[in-house]
Amino acid sequence: MLDGGSYSRKKKLREERSTQQGKPIILSSHARERIADRGATEEEVEIAIQTGSPEPAYKGRIM
């Protein structure tokens, strides 16, 4: 669980990155179910998407 200060910093970081990238992160209901099944939070997934590095995936896609 995140403490209040850590949560606020991460939320601000997420908002800044969303503004920089210009695209909102929209999670499907299936993605939300999988996130819950894996014991993660939507916030953790959004931060991972924003801060992660692209890498090759199946059939020439980038993830």
Secondary structure, 3 states (H helix, E strand, C coil): CCCHHHHHHHHHHHHHHHHHHCCCCCCCHHHHHHHHHCCCCHHHHHHHHHHCCCCECHHHCEC
